[in-house]
Amino acid sequence: MLITHCGIDDLQLEGQWYERVGGLLDDGSRNPPDGWDNPEQEGTVTRVDETTVVFTDDAGHSEEFVLREGATEPKDSCD
């Protein structure tokens, strides 16, 4: 599952935080783009290598994330 409420920006896997390659993906108003569920998108996170994971889902989305070394929380939070 991927949290999408404030756009697609980062995710947590096994206690480590990863950020989306290409930066924040949103609709320009900090909401997920059309075609994404809100507040979360069901899918699968697959480890590619030590520092890279990929989120995929049945809707055809595929987003790559890279490790944020030393991060202990999300990059940003919104209400």
PDB file of N, CA, C and O in Angstrom:
ATOM      1  N   MET A   1       0.833  -1.171   0.000  1.00  0.00           N
ATOM      2  CA  MET A   1       0.000   0.000   0.000  1.00  0.00           C
ATOM      3  C   MET A   1       0.887   1.248   0.000  1.00  0.00           C
ATOM      4  O   MET A   1       1.937   1.278   0.643  1.00  0.00           O
ATOM      5  N   LEU A   2       0.450   2.270  -0.729  1.00  0.00           N
ATOM      6  CA  LEU A   2       1.180   3.525  -0.846  1.00  0.00           C
ATOM      7  C   LEU A   2       0.270   4.663  -0.388  1.00  0.00           C
ATOM      8  O   LEU A   2      -0.853   4.790  -0.877  1.00  0.00           O
ATOM      9  N   ILE A   3       0.744   5.487   0.542  1.00  0.00           N
ATOM     10  CA  ILE A   3      -0.022   6.644   0.995  1.00  0.00           C
ATOM     11  C   ILE A   3       0.005   7.694  -0.111  1.00  0.00           C
ATOM     12  O   ILE A   3       1.075   8.068  -0.593  1.00  0.00           O
ATOM     13  N   THR A   4      -1.173   8.168  -0.510  1.00  0.00           N
ATOM     14  CA  THR A   4      -1.277   9.108  -1.628  1.00  0.00           C
ATOM     15  C   THR A   4      -1.949  10.419  -1.245  1.00  0.00           C
ATOM     16  O   THR A   4      -2.049  11.319  -2.078  1.00  0.00           O
ATOM     17  N   HIS A   5      -2.408  10.547  -0.008  1.00  0.00           N
ATOM     18  CA  HIS A   5      -3.241  11.677   0.421  1.00  0.00           C
ATOM     19  C   HIS A   5      -2.644  13.038   0.070  1.00  0.00           C
ATOM     20  O   HIS A   5      -3.382  13.941  -0.324  1.00  0.00           O
ATOM     21  N   CYS A   6      -1.353  13.206   0.201  1.00  0.00           N
ATOM     22  CA  CYS A   6      -0.697  14.497  -0.087  1.00  0.00           C
ATOM     23  C   CYS A   6       0.133  14.423  -1.365  1.00  0.00           C
ATOM     24  O   CYS A   6       1.100  15.168  -1.529  1.00  0.00           O
ATOM     25  N   GLY A   7      -0.248  13.528  -2.262  1.00  0.00           N
ATOM     26  CA  GLY A   7       0.542  13.273  -3.453  1.00  0.00           C
ATOM     27  C   GLY A   7       1.476  12.104  -3.204  1.00  0.00           C
ATOM     28  O   GLY A   7       1.585  11.617  -2.078  1.00  0.00           O
ATOM     29  N   ILE A   8       2.143  11.658  -4.241  1.00  0.00           N
ATOM     30  CA  ILE A   8       3.055  10.524  -4.130  1.00  0.00           C
ATOM     31  C   ILE A   8       4.463  11.084  -4.021  1.00  0.00           C
ATOM     32  O   ILE A   8       4.995  11.650  -4.975  1.00  0.00           O
ATOM     33  N   ASP A   9       5.064  10.919  -2.835  1.00  0.00           N
ATOM     34  CA  ASP A   9       6.363  11.533  -2.569  1.00  0.00           C
ATOM     35  C   ASP A   9       7.343  10.563  -1.932  1.00  0.00           C
ATOM     36  O   ASP A   9       8.503  10.493  -2.338  1.00  0.00           O
ATOM     37  N   ASP A  10       6.884   9.814  -0.940  1.00  0.00           N
ATOM     38  CA  ASP A  10       7.780   8.866  -0.289  1.00  0.00           C
ATOM     39  C   ASP A  10       6.992   7.695   0.264  1.00  0.00           C
ATOM     40  O   ASP A  10       5.763   7.724   0.328  1.00  0.00           O
ATOM     41  N   LEU A  11       7.722   6.665   0.661  1.00  0.00           N
ATOM     42  CA  LEU A  11       7.096   5.492   1.262  1.00  0.00           C
ATOM     43  C   LEU A  11       8.058   4.868   2.257  1.00  0.00           C
ATOM     44  O   LEU A  11       9.266   5.103   2.223  1.00  0.00           O
ATOM     45  N   GLN A  12       7.483   4.062   3.147  1.00  0.00           N
ATOM     46  CA  GLN A  12       8.289   3.365   4.141  1.00  0.00           C
ATOM     47  C   GLN A  12       8.190   1.865   3.883  1.00  0.00           C
ATOM     48  O   GLN A  12       7.105   1.333   3.647  1.00  0.00           O
ATOM     49  N   LEU A  13       9.331   1.198   3.932  1.00  0.00           N
ATOM     50  CA  LEU A  13       9.397  -0.246   3.764  1.00  0.00           C
ATOM     51  C   LEU A  13      10.415  -0.787   4.747  1.00  0.00           C
ATOM     52  O   LEU A  13      11.569  -0.358   4.766  1.00  0.00           O
ATOM     53  N   GLU A  14       9.977  -1.734   5.563  1.00  0.00           N
ATOM     54  CA  GLU A  14      10.867  -2.393   6.525  1.00  0.00           C
ATOM     55  C   GLU A  14      11.647  -1.386   7.365  1.00  0.00           C
ATOM     56  O   GLU A  14      12.840  -1.563   7.611  1.00  0.00           O
ATOM     57  N   GLY A  15      10.956  -0.317   7.808  1.00  0.00           N
ATOM     58  CA  GLY A  15      11.561   0.670   8.695  1.00  0.00           C
ATOM     59  C   GLY A  15      12.445   1.699   8.019  1.00  0.00           C
ATOM     60  O   GLY A  15      13.034   2.542   8.696  1.00  0.00           O
ATOM     61  N   GLN A  16      12.552   1.651   6.693  1.00  0.00           N
ATOM     62  CA  GLN A  16      13.376   2.621   5.967  1.00  0.00           C
ATOM     63  C   GLN A  16      12.490   3.475   5.069  1.00  0.00           C
ATOM     64  O   GLN A  16      11.490   3.000   4.531  1.00  0.00           O
ATOM     65  N   TRP A  17      12.874   4.754   4.913  1.00  0.00           N
ATOM     66  CA  TRP A  17      12.122   5.695   4.084  1.00  0.00           C
ATOM     67  C   TRP A  17      12.776   5.845   2.711  1.00  0.00           C
ATOM     68  O   TRP A  17      13.999   5.919   2.589  1.00  0.00           O
ATOM     69  N   TYR A  18      11.931   5.887   1.688  1.00  0.00           N
ATOM     70  CA  TYR A  18      12.349   6.027   0.299  1.00  0.00           C
ATOM     71  C   TYR A  18      11.611   7.218  -0.311  1.00  0.00           C
ATOM     72  O   TYR A  18      10.458   7.480   0.031  1.00  0.00           O
ATOM     73  N   GLU A  19      12.286   7.944  -1.226  1.00  0.00           N
ATOM     74  CA  GLU A  19      11.635   9.062  -1.902  1.00  0.00           C
ATOM     75  C   GLU A  19      11.467   8.755  -3.382  1.00  0.00           C
ATOM     76  O   GLU A  19      12.282   8.059  -3.989  1.00  0.00           O
ATOM     77  N   ARG A  20      10.389   9.292  -3.949  1.00  0.00           N
ATOM     78  CA  ARG A  20      10.066   9.034  -5.349  1.00  0.00           C
ATOM     79  C   ARG A  20      11.101   9.674  -6.267  1.00  0.00           C
ATOM     80  O   ARG A  20      11.451  10.843  -6.107  1.00  0.00           O
ATOM     81  N   VAL A  21      11.580   8.899  -7.223  1.00  0.00           N
ATOM     82  CA  VAL A  21      12.475   9.423  -8.253  1.00  0.00           C
ATOM     83  C   VAL A  21      11.659  10.411  -9.092  1.00  0.00           C
ATOM     84  O   VAL A  21      10.589  10.066  -9.594  1.00  0.00           O
ATOM     85  N   GLY A  22      12.160  11.624  -9.242  1.00  0.00           N
ATOM     86  CA  GLY A  22      11.429  12.648  -9.981  1.00  0.00           C
ATOM     87  C   GLY A  22      10.666  13.598  -9.087  1.00  0.00           C
ATOM     88  O   GLY A  22      10.053  14.549  -9.571  1.00  0.00           O
ATOM     89  N   GLY A  23      10.696  13.352  -7.769  1.00  0.00           N
ATOM     90  CA  GLY A  23      10.030  14.256  -6.834  1.00  0.00           C
ATOM     91  C   GLY A  23       8.544  13.984  -6.690  1.00  0.00           C
ATOM     92  O   GLY A  23       8.036  12.950  -7.123  1.00  0.00           O
ATOM     93  N   LEU A  24       7.870  14.927  -6.080  1.00  0.00           N
ATOM     94  CA  LEU A  24       6.446  14.806  -5.771  1.00  0.00           C
ATOM     95  C   LEU A  24       5.607  14.632  -7.037  1.00  0.00           C
ATOM     96  O   LEU A  24       5.764  15.370  -8.010  1.00  0.00           O
ATOM     97  N   LEU A  25       4.717  13.644  -7.002  1.00  0.00           N
ATOM     98  CA  LEU A  25       3.741  13.425  -8.067  1.00  0.00           C
ATOM     99  C   LEU A  25       2.371  13.763  -7.494  1.00  0.00           C
ATOM    100  O   LEU A  25       1.862  13.045  -6.633  1.00  0.00           O
ATOM    101  N   ASP A  26       1.770  14.858  -7.970  1.00  0.00           N
ATOM    102  CA  ASP A  26       0.456  15.263  -7.470  1.00  0.00           C
ATOM    103  C   ASP A  26      -0.320  15.986  -8.562  1.00  0.00           C
ATOM    104  O   ASP A  26       0.130  16.078  -9.704  1.00  0.00           O
ATOM    105  N   ASP A  27      -1.495  16.498  -8.193  1.00  0.00           N
ATOM    106  CA  ASP A  27      -2.344  17.205  -9.156  1.00  0.00           C
ATOM    107  C   ASP A  27      -2.112  18.710  -9.152  1.00  0.00           C
ATOM    108  O   ASP A  27      -2.864  19.455  -9.781  1.00  0.00           O
ATOM    109  N   GLY A  28      -1.084  19.162  -8.453  1.00  0.00           N
ATOM    110  CA  GLY A  28      -0.802  20.581  -8.327  1.00  0.00           C
ATOM    111  C   GLY A  28      -1.379  21.190  -7.069  1.00  0.00           C
ATOM    112  O   GLY A  28      -1.077  22.334  -6.731  1.00  0.00           O
ATOM    113  N   SER A  29      -2.218  20.421  -6.367  1.00  0.00           N
ATOM    114  CA  SER A  29      -2.839  20.888  -5.124  1.00  0.00           C
ATOM    115  C   SER A  29      -2.572  19.939  -3.969  1.00  0.00           C
ATOM    116  O   SER A  29      -3.334  19.896  -3.003  1.00  0.00           O
ATOM    117  N   ARG A  30      -1.488  19.177  -4.069  1.00  0.00           N
ATOM    118  CA  ARG A  30      -1.091  18.217  -3.033  1.00  0.00           C
ATOM    119  C   ARG A  30      -2.088  17.070  -2.858  1.00  0.00           C
ATOM    120  O   ARG A  30      -2.210  16.508  -1.770  1.00  0.00           O
ATOM    121  N   ASN A  31      -2.795  16.729  -3.929  1.00  0.00           N
ATOM    122  CA  ASN A  31      -3.656  15.556  -3.968  1.00  0.00           C
ATOM    123  C   ASN A  31      -3.064  14.589  -4.979  1.00  0.00           C
ATOM    124  O   ASN A  31      -2.280  14.998  -5.835  1.00  0.00           O
ATOM    125  N   PRO A  32      -3.428  13.303  -4.895  1.00  0.00           N
ATOM    126  CA  PRO A  32      -2.922  12.376  -5.904  1.00  0.00           C
ATOM    127  C   PRO A  32      -3.461  12.741  -7.285  1.00  0.00           C
ATOM    128  O   PRO A  32      -4.560  13.285  -7.394  1.00  0.00           O
ATOM    129  N   PRO A  33      -2.707  12.450  -8.329  1.00  0.00           N
ATOM    130  CA  PRO A  33      -3.183  12.726  -9.691  1.00  0.00           C
ATOM    131  C   PRO A  33      -4.399  11.867 -10.034  1.00  0.00           C
ATOM    132  O   PRO A  33      -4.692  10.888  -9.348  1.00  0.00           O
ATOM    133  N   ASP A  34      -5.100  12.243 -11.099  1.00  0.00           N
ATOM    134  CA  ASP A  34      -6.209  11.424 -11.595  1.00  0.00           C
ATOM    135  C   ASP A  34      -5.729   9.995 -11.807  1.00  0.00           C
ATOM    136  O   ASP A  34      -4.615   9.759 -12.277  1.00  0.00           O
ATOM    137  N   GLY A  35      -6.584   9.058 -11.455  1.00  0.00           N
ATOM    138  CA  GLY A  35      -6.258   7.649 -11.627  1.00  0.00           C
ATOM    139  C   GLY A  35      -5.670   6.997 -10.393  1.00  0.00           C
ATOM    140  O   GLY A  35      -5.483   5.781 -10.360  1.00  0.00           O
ATOM    141  N   TRP A  36      -5.376   7.799  -9.375  1.00  0.00           N
ATOM    142  CA  TRP A  36      -4.851   7.284  -8.111  1.00  0.00           C
ATOM    143  C   TRP A  36      -5.924   7.400  -7.037  1.00  0.00           C
ATOM    144  O   TRP A  36      -6.670   8.379  -7.007  1.00  0.00           O
ATOM    145  N   ASP A  37      -6.005   6.404  -6.153  1.00  0.00           N
ATOM    146  CA  ASP A  37      -6.931   6.456  -5.025  1.00  0.00           C
ATOM    147  C   ASP A  37      -6.407   7.406  -3.957  1.00  0.00           C
ATOM    148  O   ASP A  37      -5.209   7.680  -3.888  1.00  0.00           O
ATOM    149  N   ASN A  38      -7.309   7.901  -3.133  1.00  0.00           N
ATOM    150  CA  ASN A  38      -6.970   8.794  -2.029  1.00  0.00           C
ATOM    151  C   ASN A  38      -7.727   8.308  -0.805  1.00  0.00           C
ATOM    152  O   ASN A  38      -8.953   8.234  -0.874  1.00  0.00           O
ATOM    153  N   PRO A  39      -7.102   7.975   0.292  1.00  0.00           N
ATOM    154  CA  PRO A  39      -5.790   8.405   0.763  1.00  0.00           C
ATOM    155  C   PRO A  39      -4.666   7.393   0.535  1.00  0.00           C
ATOM    156  O   PRO A  39      -3.523   7.649   0.914  1.00  0.00           O
ATOM    157  N   GLU A  40      -4.976   6.243  -0.081  1.00  0.00           N
ATOM    158  CA  GLU A  40      -3.930   5.241  -0.288  1.00  0.00           C
ATOM    159  C   GLU A  40      -4.242   4.427  -1.529  1.00  0.00           C
ATOM    160  O   GLU A  40      -5.391   4.325  -1.960  1.00  0.00           O
ATOM    161  N   GLN A  41      -3.190   3.853  -2.091  1.00  0.00           N
ATOM    162  CA  GLN A  41      -3.313   3.036  -3.299  1.00  0.00           C
ATOM    163  C   GLN A  41      -2.824   1.630  -2.971  1.00  0.00           C
ATOM    164  O   GLN A  41      -1.699   1.443  -2.509  1.00  0.00           O
ATOM    165  N   GLU A  42      -3.679   0.655  -3.214  1.00  0.00           N
ATOM    166  CA  GLU A  42      -3.273  -0.736  -3.019  1.00  0.00           C
ATOM    167  C   GLU A  42      -2.294  -1.129  -4.117  1.00  0.00           C
ATOM    168  O   GLU A  42      -2.468  -0.753  -5.277  1.00  0.00           O
ATOM    169  N   GLY A  43      -1.278  -1.875  -3.755  1.00  0.00           N
ATOM    170  CA  GLY A  43      -0.301  -2.324  -4.730  1.00  0.00           C
ATOM    171  C   GLY A  43       0.810  -3.097  -4.060  1.00  0.00           C
ATOM    172  O   GLY A  43       0.684  -3.531  -2.916  1.00  0.00           O
ATOM    173  N   THR A  44       1.894  -3.263  -4.781  1.00  0.00           N
ATOM    174  CA  THR A  44       3.024  -4.058  -4.324  1.00  0.00           C
ATOM    175  C   THR A  44       4.300  -3.236  -4.404  1.00  0.00           C
ATOM    176  O   THR A  44       4.540  -2.531  -5.384  1.00  0.00           O
ATOM    177  N   VAL A  45       5.115  -3.335  -3.359  1.00  0.00           N
ATOM    178  CA  VAL A  45       6.434  -2.701  -3.362  1.00  0.00           C
ATOM    179  C   VAL A  45       7.466  -3.814  -3.502  1.00  0.00           C
ATOM    180  O   VAL A  45       7.493  -4.755  -2.710  1.00  0.00           O
ATOM    181  N   THR A  46       8.309  -3.694  -4.515  1.00  0.00           N
ATOM    182  CA  THR A  46       9.324  -4.703  -4.807  1.00  0.00           C
ATOM    183  C   THR A  46      10.707  -4.085  -4.683  1.00  0.00           C
ATOM    184  O   THR A  46      10.975  -3.017  -5.233  1.00  0.00           O
ATOM    185  N   ARG A  47      11.576  -4.765  -3.957  1.00  0.00           N
ATOM    186  CA  ARG A  47      12.954  -4.295  -3.825  1.00  0.00           C
ATOM    187  C   ARG A  47      13.724  -4.640  -5.100  1.00  0.00           C
ATOM    188  O   ARG A  47      13.758  -5.795  -5.523  1.00  0.00           O
ATOM    189  N   VAL A  48      14.343  -3.621  -5.706  1.00  0.00           N
ATOM    190  CA  VAL A  48      15.135  -3.809  -6.921  1.00  0.00           C
ATOM    191  C   VAL A  48      16.586  -4.086  -6.552  1.00  0.00           C
ATOM    192  O   VAL A  48      17.219  -4.988  -7.100  1.00  0.00           O
ATOM    193  N   ASP A  49      17.101  -3.297  -5.619  1.00  0.00           N
ATOM    194  CA  ASP A  49      18.452  -3.489  -5.101  1.00  0.00           C
ATOM    195  C   ASP A  49      18.501  -2.895  -3.695  1.00  0.00           C
ATOM    196  O   ASP A  49      17.456  -2.606  -3.111  1.00  0.00           O
ATOM    197  N   GLU A  50      19.681  -2.714  -3.155  1.00  0.00           N
ATOM    198  CA  GLU A  50      19.850  -2.256  -1.777  1.00  0.00           C
ATOM    199  C   GLU A  50      19.219  -0.898  -1.500  1.00  0.00           C
ATOM    200  O   GLU A  50      18.814  -0.631  -0.369  1.00  0.00           O
ATOM    201  N   THR A  51      19.126  -0.037  -2.504  1.00  0.00           N
ATOM    202  CA  THR A  51      18.643   1.328  -2.281  1.00  0.00           C
ATOM    203  C   THR A  51      17.440   1.719  -3.136  1.00  0.00           C
ATOM    204  O   THR A  51      17.012   2.873  -3.103  1.00  0.00           O
ATOM    205  N   THR A  52      16.892   0.784  -3.894  1.00  0.00           N
ATOM    206  CA  THR A  52      15.804   1.109  -4.814  1.00  0.00           C
ATOM    207  C   THR A  52      14.639   0.144  -4.650  1.00  0.00           C
ATOM    208  O   THR A  52      14.833  -1.068  -4.553  1.00  0.00           O
ATOM    209  N   VAL A  53      13.409   0.699  -4.619  1.00  0.00           N
ATOM    210  CA  VAL A  53      12.194  -0.102  -4.616  1.00  0.00           C
ATOM    211  C   VAL A  53      11.258   0.451  -5.684  1.00  0.00           C
ATOM    212  O   VAL A  53      11.369   1.610  -6.086  1.00  0.00           O
ATOM    213  N   VAL A  54      10.335  -0.395  -6.137  1.00  0.00           N
ATOM    214  CA  VAL A  54       9.358   0.020  -7.140  1.00  0.00           C
ATOM    215  C   VAL A  54       7.966  -0.343  -6.636  1.00  0.00           C
ATOM    216  O   VAL A  54       7.726  -1.464  -6.188  1.00  0.00           O
ATOM    217  N   PHE A  55       7.050   0.629  -6.717  1.00  0.00           N
ATOM    218  CA  PHE A  55       5.644   0.401  -6.400  1.00  0.00           C
ATOM    219  C   PHE A  55       4.897   0.150  -7.702  1.00  0.00           C
ATOM    220  O   PHE A  55       5.030   0.922  -8.652  1.00  0.00           O
ATOM    221  N   THR A  56       4.108  -0.927  -7.753  1.00  0.00           N
ATOM    222  CA  THR A  56       3.257  -1.215  -8.904  1.00  0.00           C
ATOM    223  C   THR A  56       1.864  -1.580  -8.406  1.00  0.00           C
ATOM    224  O   THR A  56       1.691  -2.005  -7.264  1.00  0.00           O
ATOM    225  N   ASP A  57       0.877  -1.409  -9.278  1.00  0.00           N
ATOM    226  CA  ASP A  57      -0.489  -1.765  -8.905  1.00  0.00           C
ATOM    227  C   ASP A  57      -1.251  -2.286 -10.121  1.00  0.00           C
ATOM    228  O   ASP A  57      -0.742  -2.275 -11.242  1.00  0.00           O
ATOM    229  N   ASP A  58      -2.473  -2.739  -9.879  1.00  0.00           N
ATOM    230  CA  ASP A  58      -3.304  -3.299 -10.949  1.00  0.00           C
ATOM    231  C   ASP A  58      -3.797  -2.243 -11.933  1.00  0.00           C
ATOM    232  O   ASP A  58      -4.272  -2.588 -13.015  1.00  0.00           O
ATOM    233  N   ALA A  59      -3.692  -0.953 -11.572  1.00  0.00           N
ATOM    234  CA  ALA A  59      -4.107   0.134 -12.467  1.00  0.00           C
ATOM    235  C   ALA A  59      -3.023   0.466 -13.493  1.00  0.00           C
ATOM    236  O   ALA A  59      -3.248   1.273 -14.395  1.00  0.00           O
ATOM    237  N   GLY A  60      -1.845  -0.156 -13.357  1.00  0.00           N
ATOM    238  CA  GLY A  60      -0.758   0.077 -14.304  1.00  0.00           C
ATOM    239  C   GLY A  60       0.274   1.090 -13.856  1.00  0.00           C
ATOM    240  O   GLY A  60       1.206   1.400 -14.598  1.00  0.00           O
ATOM    241  N   HIS A  61       0.118   1.613 -12.640  1.00  0.00           N
ATOM    242  CA  HIS A  61       1.114   2.553 -12.125  1.00  0.00           C
ATOM    243  C   HIS A  61       2.414   1.824 -11.798  1.00  0.00           C
ATOM    244  O   HIS A  61       2.402   0.679 -11.347  1.00  0.00           O
ATOM    245  N   SER A  62       3.523   2.500 -12.030  1.00  0.00           N
ATOM    246  CA  SER A  62       4.845   1.992 -11.660  1.00  0.00           C
ATOM    247  C   SER A  62       5.704   3.191 -11.289  1.00  0.00           C
ATOM    248  O   SER A  62       6.017   4.026 -12.137  1.00  0.00           O
ATOM    249  N   GLU A  63       6.084   3.271 -10.018  1.00  0.00           N
ATOM    250  CA  GLU A  63       6.866   4.399  -9.519  1.00  0.00           C
ATOM    251  C   GLU A  63       8.101   3.883  -8.797  1.00  0.00           C
ATOM    252  O   GLU A  63       8.021   2.965  -7.981  1.00  0.00           O
ATOM    253  N   GLU A  64       9.237   4.481  -9.104  1.00  0.00           N
ATOM    254  CA  GLU A  64      10.514   4.088  -8.505  1.00  0.00           C
ATOM    255  C   GLU A  64      10.850   5.021  -7.345  1.00  0.00           C
ATOM    256  O   GLU A  64      10.639   6.231  -7.423  1.00  0.00           O
ATOM    257  N   PHE A  65      11.373   4.442  -6.273  1.00  0.00           N
ATOM    258  CA  PHE A  65      11.757   5.175  -5.076  1.00  0.00           C
ATOM    259  C   PHE A  65      13.178   4.791  -4.685  1.00  0.00           C
ATOM    260  O   PHE A  65      13.581   3.638  -4.839  1.00  0.00           O
ATOM    261  N   VAL A  66      13.938   5.765  -4.177  1.00  0.00           N
ATOM    262  CA  VAL A  66      15.303   5.503  -3.717  1.00  0.00           C
ATOM    263  C   VAL A  66      15.408   5.796  -2.224  1.00  0.00           C
ATOM    264  O   VAL A  66      14.691   6.641  -1.688  1.00  0.00           O
ATOM    265  N   LEU A  67      16.305   5.089  -1.576  1.00  0.00           N
ATOM    266  CA  LEU A  67      16.492   5.176  -0.132  1.00  0.00           C
ATOM    267  C   LEU A  67      16.883   6.581   0.304  1.00  0.00           C
ATOM    268  O   LEU A  67      17.721   7.224  -0.327  1.00  0.00           O
ATOM    269  N   ARG A  68      16.276   7.050   1.380  1.00  0.00           N
ATOM    270  CA  ARG A  68      16.664   8.300   2.039  1.00  0.00           C
ATOM    271  C   ARG A  68      17.488   7.902   3.260  1.00  0.00           C
ATOM    272  O   ARG A  68      16.936   7.667   4.335  1.00  0.00           O
ATOM    273  N   GLU A  69      18.780   7.827   3.097  1.00  0.00           N
ATOM    274  CA  GLU A  69      19.691   7.393   4.165  1.00  0.00           C
ATOM    275  C   GLU A  69      19.444   8.171   5.452  1.00  0.00           C
ATOM    276  O   GLU A  69      19.423   9.402   5.442  1.00  0.00           O
ATOM    277  N   GLY A  70      19.256   7.457   6.561  1.00  0.00           N
ATOM    278  CA  GLY A  70      19.123   8.069   7.872  1.00  0.00           C
ATOM    279  C   GLY A  70      17.768   8.673   8.177  1.00  0.00           C
ATOM    280  O   GLY A  70      17.561   9.160   9.289  1.00  0.00           O
ATOM    281  N   ALA A  71      16.838   8.662   7.235  1.00  0.00           N
ATOM    282  CA  ALA A  71      15.515   9.257   7.461  1.00  0.00           C
ATOM    283  C   ALA A  71      14.738   8.444   8.490  1.00  0.00           C
ATOM    284  O   ALA A  71      14.780   7.214   8.485  1.00  0.00           O
ATOM    285  N   THR A  72      14.032   9.141   9.368  1.00  0.00           N
ATOM    286  CA  THR A  72      13.239   8.483  10.399  1.00  0.00           C
ATOM    287  C   THR A  72      11.762   8.829  10.311  1.00  0.00           C
ATOM    288  O   THR A  72      10.958   8.334  11.101  1.00  0.00           O
ATOM    289  N   GLU A  73      11.400   9.674   9.355  1.00  0.00           N
ATOM    290  CA  GLU A  73      10.006  10.074   9.186  1.00  0.00           C
ATOM    291  C   GLU A  73       9.787  10.548   7.750  1.00  0.00           C
ATOM    292  O   GLU A  73      10.748  10.718   7.000  1.00  0.00           O
ATOM    293  N   PRO A  74       8.522  10.764   7.363  1.00  0.00           N
ATOM    294  CA  PRO A  74       8.263  11.249   6.001  1.00  0.00           C
ATOM    295  C   PRO A  74       8.924  12.593   5.742  1.00  0.00           C
ATOM    296  O   PRO A  74       9.222  13.337   6.677  1.00  0.00           O
ATOM    297  N   LYS A  75       9.152  12.901   4.466  1.00  0.00           N
ATOM    298  CA  LYS A  75       9.757  14.179   4.092  1.00  0.00           C
ATOM    299  C   LYS A  75       8.883  15.346   4.517  1.00  0.00           C
ATOM    300  O   LYS A  75       9.393  16.371   4.968  1.00  0.00           O
ATOM    301  N   ASP A  76       7.577  15.201   4.379  1.00  0.00           N
ATOM    302  CA  ASP A  76       6.635  16.282   4.645  1.00  0.00           C
ATOM    303  C   ASP A  76       5.340  15.651   5.130  1.00  0.00           C
ATOM    304  O   ASP A  76       5.063  14.486   4.844  1.00  0.00           O
ATOM    305  N   SER A  77       4.563  16.409   5.850  1.00  0.00           N
ATOM    306  CA  SER A  77       3.248  15.921   6.246  1.00  0.00           C
ATOM    307  C   SER A  77       2.230  17.006   5.946  1.00  0.00           C
ATOM    308  O   SER A  77       2.538  18.197   6.002  1.00  0.00           O
ATOM    309  N   CYS A  78       1.036  16.589   5.633  1.00  0.00           N
ATOM    310  CA  CYS A  78      -0.042  17.547   5.406  1.00  0.00           C
ATOM    311  C   CYS A  78      -1.293  17.005   6.077  1.00  0.00           C
ATOM    312  O   CYS A  78      -1.353  15.833   6.448  1.00  0.00           O
ATOM    313  N   ASP A  79      -2.263  17.843   6.225  1.00  0.00           N
ATOM    314  CA  ASP A  79      -3.510  17.427   6.888  1.00  0.00           C
ATOM    315  C   ASP A  79      -4.572  17.060   5.893  1.00  0.00           C
ATOM    316  O   ASP A  79      -5.680  16.689   6.280  1.00  0.00           O
TER     317      ASP A  79
END
